[in-house]
Structure formats: C-alpha cells, structure tokens
Amino acid sequence: MMVIIAEFFVVILKVLWAFVTAGAKWVVRPKEKSVAGQVCVITGAGSGLGRLFAKEFARRRAVLVLWDINSQSNEETAEMVREIYRKLESENPISKDGAVGGVEVPHFQPQVYTYVCDVGKRECVYSTAEKVRRDVGTVDMLINNAGVVSGHHLLECPDELIERTMVVNCHALFWTTKAFLPKMLEMNHGHIVTVASSLGLFSTAGVEDYCASKFGAIGFHESLSHEIKASDKDGIKMTLVCPYLVDTGMFRGCRIRKEFEPFLPPLRPEFCVTQCMRAILTNQAMLCTPRIIYMVNFMKSILPFEAIVCMYRFLGADKCMYPFLAQRKELMNNNEAKEDI
C-alpha cells in the first residue's frame, strides 16, 4: 500500500512538472531542431498546405519526397522546391568543410523526388513506399497531409464519396505509418505529423463524413503516440495539427455569423504552415491554431450538449457549412449541365 501511495505522489509531481514545462514553452521559445539532409515524405504535396510544407522544409535543406495523386501539380511543387534549393546554394554555398554560413551541416546535395500515389489505396501506398526506400533511402519524417471533402449533405452524398473521404483522411494514415514506422522503430529516430482539423475535435452540421474522418485521424494519432511511448522509443516524435478552417479553397463559402467573422476569419495558409513548422521543429505534441481552439475544445468536453447547441447558434457555427455545401451543389449542377450539352 505504501508503494502505491509513494508512486501516486511521484505521479502528482510529474504532472505538476509537465504543467511547468508546458507553461515555460509559452514564455521561452524552444530551440528548433535541424532537418538538413533528412528525408521528408509529404502526402498531398501538389497543392494547398502540402505545397507550403514542401517549400518550408526545402528552405531548411531537407530532402523532399513528394506524394500526390496529381502528377502535374506535384511536379509544379517540385520545381518550386528546386528553385529554393538553387537560391539557397547561391546565397549560402556549402564549403569544403561542410559548413553553411559558419554552421556545420551534413554533406549532401538537396534533392526532391516525386511520386504519383493515391494514398487511399493501400497497395499503392506500400508499392510507392518501397520505391522510396530504393530510390532515396530511410525516411526520417512523415507528413500525413493529404485530405479530401465530399461537400454534400449526408442524405445527398453518394456512398462512394463517403468511403473516399474516410479512406483518404483516415485509413491512409494506417497505410503510410505501417510503411515507414518499422524502420523508425529500428533506428529509434523519426517524426510523424498528422494534419487533422479542428473539425476532428468538435463537429458541425453538414460535413458528417469529413468530421468522422478527422475524429478518426486524431484517435489514430493519439493511440499511436501512446504505443510509441509504451515502447520507450523516445527518439520518435509525434505532432498532431488541428487548425481552424484554412483558406485553401477546400471549404470556400463557409460562413459564421457576420458580426464574429472579423474575429475568427479563415486562416491564411502561410500563417498556418508557419505555426505548424514551429510545432514540428520544436517537437510539440499538439498544435491547435488559433489558440482559441484549445478553449473551444475544453468547453465542448465539459458543457452539456444543449449548451453547446446554444453557443453554436449564437456564433452562427451550427449551419456555417451550409453556404459551402450550396455552392458545391451549384457547381456540380453546372458541370452536369455542361456535360449534357
């Protein structure tokens, strides 16, 4: 019994220390780690946040492995990355002793590799991962960024689109992780990033498939984090990213109550990725941006459901997706009309 009591007090001290260290990071910014020469796989790299992630990692001299289902847009991202490499080389050439601007870096020639991959198909993920191992080598960082949205009310959404949303946004995390985690465990080195959404923490009407897929992504990430902790692999880091709506066009038309829109506008993609990079490079376990998302998630966990409904209606968040869904439906109808003609 005394052992249990002693362990309990130790746990209390560790919990308090965790609060202290977490608070200290808000005051003193942790030092960012170097990813120069590390191999970074980014899914959904052809556009949106994936493209911005690629550019940010390129500026830090990482070796980029870009996955996307669209070969043309993926190659466009690759060319942007190559331009960044060329600019870095002209501004800060690597000296013979392996230093850049007086800072020692690994001897390597920054490169970018592109692969066409549908992450929703596990056979495609596994075969592409094997190609990466042959062509590039061991993967150090995995950025699970690829995502889709159907843009239909539940009863109007074809089953195939619901399945597609679940597979790409959630199931694909299993395939990519199973492809690259074994080597990370063997080396006790690596970093896995899951780009989820605030809609995986709290939901809204009209995007049931998307919310379900992001809730699943967060559950997967948290469980995997616990598994890695349980295996004592302290060299493998995990970062979960839950941004508010990002202005990439994915949810174009989404509107909350107009009086509150100036205080909670969609995030600029560049700002979102800057925040994400800071979290990744400081091994932050979870990032919600903007910070009000932490409070909303906390309130959702303690308030009765009817109280949440009242708050949603006051903010205009209960039907915020309806303009987006109507816009998507109109575009689809216009496309169908054109095809009929």
Buried (B, 14 or more C-beta within 10 A) or exposed (E): EEEEEEEEEEEEEEEEEEEEEEEEEEEEEEEEBBBBBBBBBBBBBBBBBBBBBBBBBBBBBBBBBBBBBBEEBBBBBBEBBBEBBEEBBEEBEBEEEEEBEEEEBEEBEBBBBBBBBBBBBBEBBEBBBEEBBEEBEBBBBBBBBBBBBBBBBEEEBEEEBBBBBBBBBBBBBBBBBEBBBEBBBEEEBBBBBBBBBBBBBBBBBBBBBBBBBBBBBBEBBBEBBEEBEEEEBEEBBBBBBBBBBBBBEBBBBBBBBEEEEEEBEBBEBEBBBBBBBBBBBBEBEBBBBBEEBBEBBEEBEEEEEEEBEEBBEEBBBBBBBBBBBBBBBEEEEEEEEEEEE
